[in-house]
Amino acid sequence: MRETRSYDKEFKAQAVRLAKELGTKRAAEELGIPNGTLSGWVHAAKKGELNIGKVERTPQEAITLAEELQRLRAENKRQAKEISRLKELNEFLEEASAFFAASRRKSGREND
């Protein structure tokens, strides 16, 4: 049966830093941990789910992050406009529904 080990946050952060220097496979071998485990930590760190402390970024990575931030802000702005439009449309539909419901009730009385 495999032994389940748990690692503290500091160990994970140091392991991810080492993986960036040596490569994931070599770092995992040196630390005596499964390559898949370390790969998961590296992936989590890239997604921002694992805090590894101060991160040094290359200029290319910084540009990529800036572009991503700009893209996300534009998408957020677009979605805010769409939400506003949909709210207005929903209000209109509610008013139209109320109007037609009242009209139907009124025409139903006239037929009686």
N, CA, C and O atoms as a printed pandas DataFrame, in Angstrom:
     atom_number atom_name residue_name chain_id  residue_number  x_coord  y_coord  z_coord
0              1         N          MET        A               1    0.843   -1.181    0.000
1              2        CA          MET        A               1    0.000    0.000    0.000
2              3         C          MET        A               1    0.886    1.241    0.000
3              4         O          MET        A               1    1.906    1.293    0.686
4              5         N          ARG        A               2    0.470    2.257   -0.796
5              6        CA          ARG        A               2    1.248    3.488   -0.889
6              7         C          ARG        A               2    1.067    4.342    0.351
7              8         O          ARG        A               2   -0.021    4.416    0.922
8              9         N          GLU        A               3    2.129    4.972    0.749
9             10        CA          GLU        A               3    2.088    5.868    1.899
10            11         C          GLU        A               3    1.634    7.244    1.429
11            12         O          GLU        A               3    2.181    7.790    0.471
12            13         N          THR        A               4    0.642    7.799    2.101
13            14        CA          THR        A               4    0.169    9.135    1.770
14            15         C          THR        A               4    0.944   10.133    2.604
15            16         O          THR        A               4    0.941   10.078    3.834
16            17         N          ARG        A               5    1.610   11.048    1.912
17            18        CA          ARG        A               5    2.385   12.069    2.608
18            19         C          ARG        A               5    1.750   13.423    2.382
19            20         O          ARG        A               5    1.174   13.684    1.326
20            21         N          SER        A               6    1.856   14.277    3.375
21            22        CA          SER        A               6    1.376   15.646    3.188
22            23         C          SER        A               6    2.571   16.577    3.318
23            24         O          SER        A               6    3.511   16.311    4.067
24            25         N          TYR        A               7    2.513   17.661    2.580
25            26        CA          TYR        A               7    3.621   18.604    2.530
26            27         C          TYR        A               7    3.104   19.975    2.943
27            28         O          TYR        A               7    1.998   20.370    2.574
28            29         N          ASP        A               8    3.910   20.691    3.710
29            30        CA          ASP        A               8    3.482   22.022    4.115
30            31         C          ASP        A               8    3.681   23.013    2.968
31            32         O          ASP        A               8    4.356   22.717    1.982
32            33         N          LYS        A               9    3.086   24.184    3.116
33            34        CA          LYS        A               9    3.103   25.193    2.049
34            35         C          LYS        A               9    4.519   25.646    1.711
35            36         O          LYS        A               9    4.836   25.876    0.544
36            37         N          GLU        A              10    5.357   25.772    2.711
37            38        CA          GLU        A              10    6.727   26.227    2.466
38            39         C          GLU        A              10    7.500   25.210    1.636
39            40         O          GLU        A              10    8.248   25.586    0.734
40            41         N          PHE        A              11    7.325   23.924    1.936
41            42        CA          PHE        A              11    7.997   22.888    1.151
42            43         C          PHE        A              11    7.526   22.948   -0.296
43            44         O          PHE        A              11    8.333   22.864   -1.222
44            45         N          LYS        A              12    6.215   23.093   -0.488
45            46        CA          LYS        A              12    5.669   23.164   -1.845
46            47         C          LYS        A              12    6.243   24.368   -2.598
47            48         O          LYS        A              12    6.620   24.260   -3.765
48            49         N          ALA        A              13    6.302   25.513   -1.914
49            50        CA          ALA        A              13    6.811   26.728   -2.554
50            51         C          ALA        A              13    8.273   26.544   -2.958
51            52         O          ALA        A              13    8.665   26.911   -4.066
52            53         N          GLN        A              14    9.069   25.981   -2.069
53            54        CA          GLN        A              14   10.482   25.763   -2.384
54            55         C          GLN        A              14   10.636   24.732   -3.502
55            56         O          GLN        A              14   11.519   24.864   -4.350
56            57         N          ALA        A              15    9.793   23.720   -3.507
57            58        CA          ALA        A              15    9.855   22.701   -4.551
58            59         C          ALA        A              15    9.522   23.307   -5.917
59            60         O          ALA        A              15   10.164   22.982   -6.916
60            61         N          VAL        A              16    8.526   24.181   -5.955
61            62        CA          VAL        A              16    8.153   24.834   -7.216
62            63         C          VAL        A              16    9.290   25.730   -7.693
63            64         O          VAL        A              16    9.599   25.751   -8.884
64            65         N          ARG        A              17    9.913   26.465   -6.783
65            66        CA          ARG        A              17   11.060   27.310   -7.178
66            67         C          ARG        A              17   12.191   26.457   -7.737
67            68         O          ARG        A              17   12.812   26.816   -8.737
68            69         N          LEU        A              18   12.453   25.331   -7.090
69            70        CA          LEU        A              18   13.500   24.432   -7.564
70            71         C          LEU        A              18   13.142   23.860   -8.937
71            72         O          LEU        A              18   14.009   23.724   -9.800
72            73         N          ALA        A              19   11.890   23.534   -9.133
73            74        CA          ALA        A              19   11.438   23.010  -10.421
74            75         C          ALA        A              19   11.635   24.038  -11.531
75            76         O          ALA        A              19   11.936   23.674  -12.668
76            77         N          LYS        A              20   11.468   25.308  -11.209
77            78        CA          LYS        A              20   11.683   26.357  -12.205
78            79         C          LYS        A              20   13.159   26.446  -12.584
79            80         O          LYS        A              20   13.497   26.770  -13.723
80            81         N          GLU        A              21   14.022   26.161  -11.632
81            82        CA          GLU        A              21   15.467   26.225  -11.895
82            83         C          GLU        A              21   15.975   24.975  -12.617
83            84         O          GLU        A              21   16.724   25.070  -13.589
84            85         N          LEU        A              22   15.558   23.802  -12.127
85            86        CA          LEU        A              22   16.131   22.549  -12.623
86            87         C          LEU        A              22   15.246   21.804  -13.619
87            88         O          LEU        A              22   15.721   20.955  -14.373
88            89         N          GLY        A              23   13.987   22.125  -13.613
89            90        CA          GLY        A              23   13.025   21.338  -14.374
90            91         C          GLY        A              23   12.261   20.452  -13.410
91            92         O          GLY        A              23   12.791   20.034  -12.381
92            93         N          THR        A              24   11.029   20.172  -13.744
93            94        CA          THR        A              24   10.153   19.444  -12.828
94            95         C          THR        A              24   10.654   18.036  -12.525
95            96         O          THR        A              24   10.677   17.620  -11.367
96            97         N          LYS        A              25   11.047   17.314  -13.545
97            98        CA          LYS        A              25   11.458   15.915  -13.352
98            99         C          LYS        A              25   12.688   15.820  -12.447
99           100         O          LYS        A              25   12.715   15.029  -11.504
100          101         N          ARG        A              26   13.692   16.624  -12.742
101          102        CA          ARG        A              26   14.932   16.564  -11.956
102          103         C          ARG        A              26   14.702   17.022  -10.517
103          104         O          ARG        A              26   15.232   16.425   -9.580
104          105         N          ALA        A              27   13.908   18.087  -10.344
105          106        CA          ALA        A              27   13.615   18.582   -8.998
106          107         C          ALA        A              27   12.859   17.523   -8.193
107          108         O          ALA        A              27   13.136   17.326   -7.010
108          109         N          ALA        A              28   11.916   16.850   -8.827
109          110        CA          ALA        A              28   11.152   15.804   -8.135
110          111         C          ALA        A              28   12.076   14.675   -7.698
111          112         O          ALA        A              28   11.952   14.160   -6.587
112          113         N          GLU        A              29   13.005   14.290   -8.578
113          114        CA          GLU        A              29   13.958   13.232   -8.226
114          115         C          GLU        A              29   14.820   13.646   -7.041
115          116         O          GLU        A              29   15.032   12.859   -6.118
116          117         N          GLU        A              30   15.317   14.881   -7.066
117          118        CA          GLU        A              30   16.180   15.347   -5.973
118          119         C          GLU        A              30   15.432   15.464   -4.650
119          120         O          GLU        A              30   16.005   15.240   -3.584
120          121         N          LEU        A              31   14.155   15.815   -4.723
121          122        CA          LEU        A              31   13.369   15.965   -3.496
122          123         C          LEU        A              31   12.745   14.651   -3.035
123          124         O          LEU        A              31   12.261   14.546   -1.909
124          125         N          GLY        A              32   12.761   13.653   -3.914
125          126        CA          GLY        A              32   12.191   12.361   -3.555
126          127         C          GLY        A              32   10.676   12.359   -3.515
127          128         O          GLY        A              32   10.063   11.668   -2.702
128          129         N          ILE        A              33   10.083   13.141   -4.403
129          130        CA          ILE        A              33    8.625   13.184   -4.482
130          131         C          ILE        A              33    8.194   12.785   -5.891
131          132         O          ILE        A              33    8.986   12.890   -6.828
132          133         N          PRO        A              34    6.973   12.338   -6.052
133          134        CA          PRO        A              34    6.504   11.957   -7.392
134          135         C          PRO        A              34    6.487   13.156   -8.351
135          136         O          PRO        A              34    6.135   14.272   -7.970
136          137         N          ASN        A              35    6.871   12.898   -9.579
137          138        CA          ASN        A              35    6.912   13.947  -10.594
138          139         C          ASN        A              35    5.522   14.551  -10.789
139          140         O          ASN        A              35    5.394   15.765  -10.950
140          141         N          GLY        A              36    4.488   13.724  -10.775
141          142        CA          GLY        A              36    3.123   14.216  -10.953
142          143         C          GLY        A              36    2.693   15.161   -9.846
143          144         O          GLY        A              36    1.965   16.124  -10.086
144          145         N          THR        A              37    3.146   14.881   -8.634
145          146        CA          THR        A              37    2.819   15.752   -7.505
146          147         C          THR        A              37    3.424   17.127   -7.712
147          148         O          THR        A              37    2.750   18.146   -7.563
148          149         N          LEU        A              38    4.711   17.141   -8.060
149          150        CA          LEU        A              38    5.380   18.422   -8.276
150          151         C          LEU        A              38    4.787   19.149   -9.479
151          152         O          LEU        A              38    4.635   20.371   -9.458
152          153         N          SER        A              39    4.458   18.408  -10.512
153          154        CA          SER        A              39    3.831   19.033  -11.691
154          155         C          SER        A              39    2.511   19.704  -11.306
155          156         O          SER        A              39    2.193   20.790  -11.791
156          157         N          GLY        A              40    1.761   19.057  -10.444
157          158        CA          GLY        A              40    0.503   19.640   -9.960
158          159         C          GLY        A              40    0.736   20.931   -9.196
159          160         O          GLY        A              40   -0.023   21.889   -9.343
160          161         N          TRP        A              41    1.781   20.960   -8.383
161          162        CA          TRP        A              41    2.102   22.175   -7.625
162          163         C          TRP        A              41    2.523   23.294   -8.566
163          164         O          TRP        A              41    2.126   24.445   -8.389
164          165         N          VAL        A              42    3.331   22.951   -9.571
165          166        CA          VAL        A              42    3.790   23.959  -10.537
166          167         C          VAL        A              42    2.575   24.534  -11.273
167          168         O          VAL        A              42    2.467   25.745  -11.463
168          169         N          HIS        A              43    1.672   23.652  -11.681
169          170        CA          HIS        A              43    0.465   24.093  -12.376
170          171         C          HIS        A              43   -0.378   24.989  -11.469
171          172         O          HIS        A              43   -0.878   26.025  -11.907
172          173         N          ALA        A              44   -0.533   24.593  -10.224
173          174        CA          ALA        A              44   -1.310   25.387   -9.265
174          175         C          ALA        A              44   -0.672   26.758   -9.045
175          176         O          ALA        A              44   -1.374   27.761   -8.915
176          177         N          ALA        A              45    0.657   26.799   -9.004
177          178        CA          ALA        A              45    1.359   28.071   -8.822
178          179         C          ALA        A              45    1.141   28.986  -10.030
179          180         O          ALA        A              45    0.960   30.193   -9.873
180          181         N          LYS        A              46    1.160   28.413  -11.219
181          182        CA          LYS        A              46    0.927   29.205  -12.434
182          183         C          LYS        A              46   -0.473   29.792  -12.455
183          184         O          LYS        A              46   -0.675   30.908  -12.934
184          185         N          LYS        A              47   -1.447   29.040  -11.937
185          186        CA          LYS        A              47   -2.828   29.504  -11.899
186          187         C          LYS        A              47   -3.081   30.439  -10.723
187          188         O          LYS        A              47   -4.159   31.024  -10.622
188          189         N          GLY        A              48   -2.100   30.590   -9.830
189          190        CA          GLY        A              48   -2.263   31.453   -8.676
190          191         C          GLY        A              48   -2.935   30.777   -7.501
191          192         O          GLY        A              48   -3.332   31.446   -6.547
192          193         N          GLU        A              49   -3.070   29.466   -7.554
193          194        CA          GLU        A              49   -3.722   28.726   -6.480
194          195         C          GLU        A              49   -2.740   28.311   -5.388
195          196         O          GLU        A              49   -3.148   27.887   -4.306
196          197         N          LEU        A              50   -1.459   28.433   -5.673
197          198        CA          LEU        A              50   -0.429   28.087   -4.696
198          199         C          LEU        A              50    0.511   29.271   -4.581
199          200         O          LEU        A              50    1.191   29.629   -5.543
200          201         N          ASN        A              51    0.546   29.873   -3.413
201          202        CA          ASN        A              51    1.386   31.046   -3.196
202          203         C          ASN        A              51    2.819   30.586   -2.961
203          204         O          ASN        A              51    3.104   29.868   -2.003
204          205         N          ILE        A              52    3.708   31.007   -3.840
205          206        CA          ILE        A              52    5.116   30.625   -3.684
206          207         C          ILE        A              52    5.981   31.825   -3.319
207          208         O          ILE        A              52    7.203   31.788   -3.460
208          209         N          GLY        A              53    5.340   32.882   -2.853
209          210        CA          GLY        A              53    6.086   34.056   -2.435
210          211         C          GLY        A              53    6.385   34.965   -3.612
211          212         O          GLY        A              53    5.704   34.929   -4.637
212          213         N          LYS        A              54    7.407   35.776   -3.447
213          214        CA          LYS        A              54    7.786   36.726   -4.484
214          215         C          LYS        A              54    8.156   35.969   -5.760
215          216         O          LYS        A              54    8.964   35.040   -5.746
216          217         N          VAL        A              55    7.549   36.391   -6.843
217          218        CA          VAL        A              55    7.773   35.703   -8.102
218          219         C          VAL        A              55    8.584   36.597   -9.029
219          220         O          VAL        A              55    8.227   37.748   -9.281
220          221         N          GLU        A              56    9.658   36.056   -9.519
221          222        CA          GLU        A              56   10.474   36.757  -10.504
222          223         C          GLU        A              56    9.938   36.392  -11.872
223          224         O          GLU        A              56    9.803   35.212  -12.195
224          225         N          ARG        A              57    9.635   37.383  -12.668
225          226        CA          ARG        A              57    9.107   37.130  -14.004
226          227         C          ARG        A              57   10.071   37.678  -15.050
227          228         O          ARG        A              57   10.723   38.705  -14.860
228          229         N          THR        A              58   10.132   36.959  -16.145
229          230        CA          THR        A              58   10.924   37.449  -17.263
230          231         C          THR        A              58   10.140   38.568  -17.927
231          232         O          THR        A              58    8.924   38.650  -17.749
232          233         N          PRO        A              59   10.803   39.433  -18.690
233          234        CA          PRO        A              59   10.065   40.490  -19.390
234          235         C          PRO        A              59    8.960   39.941  -20.285
235          236         O          PRO        A              59    7.883   40.531  -20.376
236          237         N          GLN        A              60    9.221   38.808  -20.950
237          238        CA          GLN        A              60    8.199   38.215  -21.814
238          239         C          GLN        A              60    6.988   37.770  -21.004
239          240         O          GLN        A              60    5.851   37.976  -21.428
240          241         N          GLU        A              61    7.223   37.155  -19.831
241          242        CA          GLU        A              61    6.104   36.735  -18.985
242          243         C          GLU        A              61    5.321   37.945  -18.492
243          244         O          GLU        A              61    4.094   37.900  -18.410
244          245         N          ALA        A              62    6.026   39.027  -18.162
245          246        CA          ALA        A              62    5.360   40.237  -17.687
246          247         C          ALA        A              62    4.485   40.827  -18.784
247          248         O          ALA        A              62    3.375   41.285  -18.510
248          249         N          ILE        A              63    4.970   40.822  -20.021
249          250        CA          ILE        A              63    4.183   41.328  -21.139
250          251         C          ILE        A              63    2.952   40.449  -21.342
251          252         O          ILE        A              63    1.847   40.946  -21.561
252          253         N          THR        A              64    3.157   39.156  -21.267
253          254        CA          THR        A              64    2.047   38.228  -21.442
254          255         C          THR        A              64    0.990   38.459  -20.364
255          256         O          THR        A              64   -0.206   38.448  -20.655
256          257         N          LEU        A              65    1.422   38.665  -19.131
257          258        CA          LEU        A              65    0.477   38.918  -18.047
258          259         C          LEU        A              65   -0.236   40.250  -18.250
259          260         O          LEU        A              65   -1.433   40.360  -17.983
260          261         N          ALA        A              66    0.487   41.254  -18.717
261          262        CA          ALA        A              66   -0.131   42.555  -18.973
262          263         C          ALA        A              66   -1.172   42.442  -20.081
263          264         O          ALA        A              66   -2.251   43.029  -19.991
264          265         N          GLU        A              67   -0.847   41.693  -21.117
265          266        CA          GLU        A              67   -1.805   41.483  -22.207
266          267         C          GLU        A              67   -3.034   40.741  -21.696
267          268         O          GLU        A              67   -4.164   41.085  -22.045
268          269         N          GLU        A              68   -2.815   39.731  -20.878
269          270        CA          GLU        A              68   -3.923   38.955  -20.315
270          271         C          GLU        A              68   -4.801   39.839  -19.438
271          272         O          GLU        A              68   -6.028   39.746  -19.489
272          273         N          LEU        A              69   -4.175   40.699  -18.630
273          274        CA          LEU        A              69   -4.929   41.608  -17.775
274          275         C          LEU        A              69   -5.758   42.563  -18.625
275          276         O          LEU        A              69   -6.922   42.821  -18.321
276          277         N          GLN        A              70   -5.158   43.085  -19.685
277          278        CA          GLN        A              70   -5.871   43.988  -20.584
278          279         C          GLN        A              70   -7.047   43.270  -21.244
279          280         O          GLN        A              70   -8.137   43.832  -21.353
280          281         N          ARG        A              71   -6.831   42.046  -21.678
281          282        CA          ARG        A              71   -7.894   41.263  -22.303
282          283         C          ARG        A              71   -9.031   40.992  -21.316
283          284         O          ARG        A              71  -10.205   41.100  -21.669
284          285         N          LEU        A              72   -8.675   40.640  -20.077
285          286        CA          LEU        A              72   -9.691   40.357  -19.063
286          287         C          LEU        A              72  -10.492   41.608  -18.702
287          288         O          LEU        A              72  -11.700   41.534  -18.475
288          289         N          ARG        A              73   -9.816   42.749  -18.650
289          290        CA          ARG        A              73  -10.536   43.995  -18.356
290          291         C          ARG        A              73  -11.516   44.329  -19.474
291          292         O          ARG        A              73  -12.643   44.750  -19.214
292          293         N          ALA        A              74  -11.086   44.142  -20.712
293          294        CA          ALA        A              74  -11.978   44.396  -21.853
294          295         C          ALA        A              74  -13.165   43.434  -21.816
295          296         O          ALA        A              74  -14.299   43.839  -22.069
296          297         N          GLU        A              75  -12.912   42.173  -21.506
297          298        CA          GLU        A              75  -13.982   41.181  -21.409
298          299         C          GLU        A              75  -14.938   41.537  -20.278
299          300         O          GLU        A              75  -16.153   41.406  -20.426
300          301         N          ASN        A              76  -14.399   41.984  -19.158
301          302        CA          ASN        A              76  -15.222   42.387  -18.020
302          303         C          ASN        A              76  -16.120   43.565  -18.404
303          304         O          ASN        A              76  -17.299   43.596  -18.050
304          305         N          LYS        A              77  -15.559   44.523  -19.123
305          306        CA          LYS        A              77  -16.324   45.693  -19.569
306          307         C          LYS        A              77  -17.440   45.261  -20.530
307          308         O          LYS        A              77  -18.570   45.737  -20.432
308          309         N          ARG        A              78  -17.112   44.360  -21.451
309          310        CA          ARG        A              78  -18.097   43.864  -22.404
310          311         C          ARG        A              78  -19.233   43.141  -21.674
311          312         O          ARG        A              78  -20.406   43.322  -21.998
312          313         N          GLN        A              79  -18.867   42.323  -20.690
313          314        CA          GLN        A              79  -19.885   41.590  -19.942
314          315         C          GLN        A              79  -20.755   42.522  -19.110
315          316         O          GLN        A              79  -21.953   42.279  -18.968
316          317         N          ALA        A              80  -20.173   43.589  -18.556
317          318        CA          ALA        A              80  -20.956   44.553  -17.785
318          319         C          ALA        A              80  -21.989   45.228  -18.686
319          320         O          ALA        A              80  -23.129   45.438  -18.274
320          321         N          LYS        A              81  -21.594   45.569  -19.914
321          322        CA          LYS        A              81  -22.536   46.167  -20.867
322          323         C          LYS        A              81  -23.645   45.185  -21.210
323          324         O          LYS        A              81  -24.816   45.558  -21.276
324          325         N          GLU        A              82  -23.276   43.936  -21.427
325          326        CA          GLU        A              82  -24.257   42.907  -21.765
326          327         C          GLU        A              82  -25.232   42.694  -20.605
327          328         O          GLU        A              82  -26.432   42.538  -20.833
328          329         N          ILE        A              83  -24.741   42.687  -19.383
329          330        CA          ILE        A              83  -25.606   42.534  -18.212
330          331         C          ILE        A              83  -26.587   43.699  -18.130
331          332         O          ILE        A              83  -27.770   43.502  -17.854
332          333         N          SER        A              84  -26.094   44.912  -18.371
333          334        CA          SER        A              84  -26.954   46.091  -18.345
334          335         C          SER        A              84  -28.044   45.988  -19.413
335          336         O          SER        A              84  -29.211   46.280  -19.148
336          337         N          ARG        A              85  -27.656   45.571  -20.621
337          338        CA          ARG        A              85  -28.619   45.421  -21.708
338          339         C          ARG        A              85  -29.674   44.366  -21.359
339          340         O          ARG        A              85  -30.865   44.565  -21.598
340          341         N          LEU        A              86  -29.229   43.259  -20.800
341          342        CA          LEU        A              86  -30.157   42.190  -20.444
342          343         C          LEU        A              86  -31.102   42.606  -19.315
343          344         O          LEU        A              86  -32.266   42.204  -19.302
344          345         N          LYS        A              87  -30.613   43.402  -18.378
345          346        CA          LYS        A              87  -31.489   43.897  -17.311
346          347         C          LYS        A              87  -32.579   44.796  -17.886
347          348         O          LYS        A              87  -33.744   44.697  -17.498
348          349         N          GLU        A              88  -32.190   45.679  -18.820
349          350        CA          GLU        A              88  -33.174   46.550  -19.461
350          351         C          GLU        A              88  -34.200   45.721  -20.224
351          352         O          GLU        A              88  -35.398   45.991  -20.148
352          353         N          LEU        A              89  -33.742   44.729  -20.950
353          354        CA          LEU        A              89  -34.636   43.858  -21.706
354          355         C          LEU        A              89  -35.574   43.101  -20.774
355          356         O          LEU        A              89  -36.760   42.947  -21.069
356          357         N          ASN        A              90  -35.044   42.631  -19.656
357          358        CA          ASN        A              90  -35.859   41.916  -18.674
358          359         C          ASN        A              90  -36.948   42.827  -18.100
359          360         O          ASN        A              90  -38.094   42.409  -17.936
360          361         N          GLU        A              91  -36.581   44.071  -17.799
361          362        CA          GLU        A              91  -37.575   45.021  -17.294
362          363         C          GLU        A              91  -38.678   45.245  -18.334
363          364         O          GLU        A              91  -39.863   45.259  -18.001
364          365         N          PHE        A              92  -38.276   45.419  -19.590
365          366        CA          PHE        A              92  -39.246   45.607  -20.664
366          367         C          PHE        A              92  -40.184   44.403  -20.754
367          368         O          PHE        A              92  -41.400   44.560  -20.860
368          369         N          LEU        A              93  -39.612   43.211  -20.710
369          370        CA          LEU        A              93  -40.436   41.997  -20.810
370          371         C          LEU        A              93  -41.390   41.860  -19.626
371          372         O          LEU        A              93  -42.524   41.410  -19.791
372          373         N          GLU        A              94  -40.939   42.242  -18.447
373          374        CA          GLU        A              94  -41.824   42.196  -17.279
374          375         C          GLU        A              94  -43.001   43.152  -17.455
375          376         O          GLU        A              94  -44.144   42.814  -17.149
376          377         N          GLU        A              95  -42.697   44.372  -17.962
377          378        CA          GLU        A              95  -43.750   45.351  -18.196
378          379         C          GLU        A              95  -44.712   44.864  -19.279
379          380         O          GLU        A              95  -45.927   44.997  -19.136
380          381         N          ALA        A              96  -44.177   44.308  -20.349
381          382        CA          ALA        A              96  -45.016   43.801  -21.440
382          383         C          ALA        A              96  -45.874   42.640  -20.945
383          384         O          ALA        A              96  -47.049   42.535  -21.295
384          385         N          SER        A              97  -45.293   41.788  -20.149
385          386        CA          SER        A              97  -46.034   40.649  -19.602
386          387         C          SER        A              97  -47.188   41.133  -18.726
387          388         O          SER        A              97  -48.305   40.623  -18.817
388          389         N          ALA        A              98  -46.907   42.123  -17.878
389          390        CA          ALA        A              98  -47.951   42.674  -17.014
390          391         C          ALA        A              98  -49.046   43.319  -17.859
391          392         O          ALA        A              98  -50.232   43.161  -17.571
392          393         N          PHE        A              99  -48.646   44.045  -18.901
393          394        CA          PHE        A              99  -49.622   44.688  -19.785
394          395         C          PHE        A              99  -50.524   43.654  -20.438
395          396         O          PHE        A              99  -51.747   43.796  -20.416
396          397         N          PHE        A             100  -49.938   42.617  -21.016
397          398        CA          PHE        A             100  -50.738   41.605  -21.694
398          399         C          PHE        A             100  -51.582   40.797  -20.717
399          400         O          PHE        A             100  -52.691   40.385  -21.056
400          401         N          ALA        A             101  -51.084   40.568  -19.532
401          402        CA          ALA        A             101  -51.872   39.852  -18.528
402          403         C          ALA        A             101  -53.093   40.681  -18.138
403          404         O          ALA        A             101  -54.196   40.153  -18.000
404          405         N          ALA        A             102  -52.881   41.990  -17.963
405          406        CA          ALA        A             102  -53.999   42.868  -17.619
406          407         C          ALA        A             102  -54.977   42.938  -18.778
407          408         O          ALA        A             102  -56.191   42.931  -18.574
408          409         N          SER        A             103  -54.455   43.005  -19.984
409          410        CA          SER        A             103  -55.293   43.058  -21.177
410          411         C          SER        A             103  -56.125   41.784  -21.302
411          412         O          SER        A             103  -57.303   41.843  -21.653
412          413         N          ARG        A             104  -55.523   40.653  -21.020
413          414        CA          ARG        A             104  -56.224   39.369  -21.103
414          415         C          ARG        A             104  -57.335   39.299  -20.048
415          416         O          ARG        A             104  -58.443   38.846  -20.332
416          417         N          ARG        A             105  -57.024   39.752  -18.835
417          418        CA          ARG        A             105  -58.043   39.766  -17.782
418          419         C          ARG        A             105  -59.211   40.671  -18.176
419          420         O          ARG        A             105  -60.378   40.333  -17.979
420          421         N          LYS        A             106  -58.863   41.829  -18.737
421          422        CA          LYS        A             106  -59.890   42.807  -19.135
422          423         C          LYS        A             106  -60.755   42.229  -20.260
423          424         O          LYS        A             106  -61.980   42.336  -20.217
424          425         N          SER        A             107  -60.119   41.616  -21.266
425          426        CA          SER        A             107  -60.891   41.063  -22.389
426          427         C          SER        A             107  -61.687   39.843  -21.947
427          428         O          SER        A             107  -62.730   39.552  -22.533
428          429         N          GLY        A             108  -61.239   39.142  -20.960
429          430        CA          GLY        A             108  -61.965   37.993  -20.425
430          431         C          GLY        A             108  -63.244   38.426  -19.738
431          432         O          GLY        A             108  -64.248   37.717  -19.803
432          433         N          ARG        A             109  -63.228   39.565  -19.087
433          434        CA          ARG        A             109  -64.420   40.084  -18.411
434          435         C          ARG        A             109  -65.459   40.542  -19.412
435          436         O          ARG        A             109  -66.660   40.373  -19.200
436          437         N          GLU        A             110  -64.989   41.126  -20.505
437          438        CA          GLU        A             110  -65.916   41.646  -21.508
438          439         C          GLU        A             110  -66.685   40.511  -22.179
439          440         O          GLU        A             110  -67.831   40.703  -22.587
440          441         N          ASN        A             111  -66.066   39.315  -22.301
441          442        CA          ASN        A             111  -66.720   38.185  -22.949
442          443         C          ASN        A             111  -67.743   37.507  -22.051
443          444         O          ASN        A             111  -68.572   36.736  -22.535
444          445         N          ASP        A             112  -67.697   37.784  -20.737
445          446        CA          ASP        A             112  -68.615   37.135  -19.795
446          447         C          ASP        A             112  -69.982   37.693  -19.846
447          448         O          ASP        A             112  -70.860   37.244  -19.109
